[in-house]
C-alpha cells in the first residue's frame, strides 16, 4: 500500500501505520559516519594488544632489575639504598637539566601530561619525553624507590597510542579516542579489570562519556585483558581470605568516617607533592639537584622502615589477609608503615623523582584502613582495608567510579564494593569541594590550564588573535589624502579607518562620518583620534572576545611587538571563530 505524502500545510496524522504497511526507514547511515568508527575499532584492537605486551615488558624490565639487585645483595643494607636512591636522583636531575633545554622537560611526565594532551593539544604527546620518562620510571622501580608503576604504565599506553595515531590518517577527535584506548588498555592489563579500564579512560583522561569513543575504548580494554589472561599474567591480587560478613546499619557511618580520614590523608599527600617544588625553589635548591635530595630523604626513611620500600604490593596483601587473632602487623606498625610510605613518596614525587602516585596511595590507604579496622572490631577487617585503600586512591587520582569497579573486579565481592562505594563518595566529595578533583588536575591548574572551563573557551584561549588576521593587510598611512583613502580603501563605509605613521606604528582611528565629511585634499592623519581598544597579535581569541563585550565598534586594530599595525579584527570574525570552536570541541 502506498504511503500518502503530506503537503507542507497538511495536518500531521497521529495514526500508526498498519503492520504490513511499507514504511520509509529514512536515510541510511552515512559511510562518513560509520567509516571512522569502524576504523577506530580496528585500531583499538591493535592498540590493546600492543599496550598489553608493552605493560608486560615494562613490568619484566623493572622486575628483572630489582631481582638482580636483591640477588647481588645490593638492596640488603640500608645505607646502600640511600646511596642508590640519591645517586640515581643525581642522574635523573642531570637528565632533566639536559632535556629541559632540548625537550622542555621540567619534570618527568605523569598522567597530567596525558590529560592536557587530550584536552588541549589534539592528543599529541611528546614521544621522546614520554619514553624517556618510562625508562626513568623503570630504573626507579628497579631501585625499590617508594613510587608507583600504574602512572608509568598509563604513560606507556598513552605514548603507544599517540605514536600509533601518527601512523594512520586521523583528526584530533580520533586521536583523542585512540589516546583513551591506550590508557584503558594499560589499566585493564595492569589490574586485570577491563570494565574499570574503560571507565578510567572516560572518567580521568577524556573527561566525558560519548558513544563514539565507548566502542573503541571497550575493544582496546578487552583485547588487552585477553592477552594478559592468555599468558596467565596477574599483576594485582586483592584476594579475600574469608567471605565478608553482611554489612550492618551501624557500619555505614564508620565507613563514612574512614572516608573522611582518607580524604584528609589524600589531601595532605597531594599538597606535599604539589607544594614541595615551590618550597625547594624558595630554598634555592637547583632543579637538577632536587631528585637527589628526594632520593636521599626517601632512602633514609626506608632505612628505618624497609617494609615501605618498593611497590609494596606484597605488604598490601599481608595487610589484607592477616588474622587479627595473630596479626602479622600490629596497629602501631601499620601506622608507622603508612607514615613512612606517605613521607617517602612525597619526598620523591614532590622533588621530581620519576614514578607514579597511585601505588603509594594504595599502600598507606590500606595501612590506615587496617588500623581503622583494628580500632573498630565491629567492622569486617578486610572491608575496612579495602575502604581505606579505595577512598584514598580515588581522591588522589580523581576516579571514584573506576576505583569502585577495580575493587569489585579484583575481589569479585559485592559487599566489599558497596562498602568501598560509601567511603569513596565521602572522600571524593570532601576533596573535590575543598581542594581539587585530583592530584593531576591540581598540577594542571598550576600550569595555568583550567580544565573546568568550557571546552570551546579553552580552544579559543589556545589560539592567538593573529591567526585570524587576513594576509595582505596594507595599513593606511598618515600622509595619504582623504580622496585617495576613499578611492582605494577596502574598508566598509560604516567602519573606522586605522592610520599608521611612516614606520607602520598605529597613530589612531578615523570615524566613518569624519572621513566622509572631510576635505578630499586633507591628509587622513590629521583626522585621527586615539583608539580606546587595541589588541596585540599574541592576545588569545578568548581574551579579545571578552574585552569587546560592552565596547562600541565593529572593527578593532591589532598591533605587533613593535606597536606596528598588523591588521584589524571584526566582530563577525570573532563570532565565526566561536562557532568554529564549538564545532571543534564537539
Buried (B, 14 or more C-beta within 10 A) or exposed (E): EEEEEEEEEEEEEEEEEEEEEEEEEEEEEEEEEEEBBEBBBEBBBBBBBBBBBBBBEBBEBBBEBBEEBEEEEBBEEBEBBBBBBBBBBBBBBBBBBEBBEEEEBEBBBBBBBBBBBBBBBBBBBBEEBBBBBBBBBBBBBBBBBBBBBBBBBBBBBBBBBBBBBEEBEBEBBBBBBBBBBBBBBBBBBBBBBBBBBBBBBBBBBBBEEBEBBBBBBBBBBBBBBBBBBEEEBEBBEBEBEEEBEEBEEEBBEBBBBBBBBBBBBBBEBBBBBBEBBEEBEEEEBEBBBBBBBBBBBBBBBBBEBBBBBBBBBEBBBBBBBBEEEEBEBEBEBBBBBBBBBBBBBBBBBBBBBBBBBBBBBBBBBBBBBBBBBBEBEEBBBBBBBBBBBBBBBBBBBBBBBBBBBBBBBBBEBEBBBBBBBBBBBBBBBBBBEEBBBBBBBBBBBEEEBEBEEEBBBBBBBBBBBBEBBEEEEEBBBBEBBBBBBBEEBEBEEEBBBBBBBEEBBBBBBBBBEBBEEBEEEEBBBEBBEEBEEBBBBEBBBBBBBEEBEEEEBEBBBBBBEEBBBBBBBBBEBBEEBBEBBBEBBE
